[in-house]
Amino acid sequence: MTRFIAAEVDIAIGKRIQQRRKELGFTAETLAEQIGVSQQQFSRYERGATKINVSHLVNIAVILDTPISW
């Protein structure tokens, strides 16, 4: 099993969110508004610069119609 450090996990999650968001044609600003954070905060989530709040992660998964495990 591969071991990740916390920062690598944050970056991997952010990349997945960005990938799916772009596949569906959402802008970062639109998705940020839908989960109730600023566009700047959402950008930090996608870059992995900030740990994502679990409730925001669940909301993003629902909005992007993606299983949380992905």
Secondary structure, DSSP 8 states (H G I E B T S, - for coil): -----HHHHHHHHHHHHHHHHHHHT--HHHHHHHHT--HHHHHHHHHTSS---HHHHHHHHHHTT--TT-
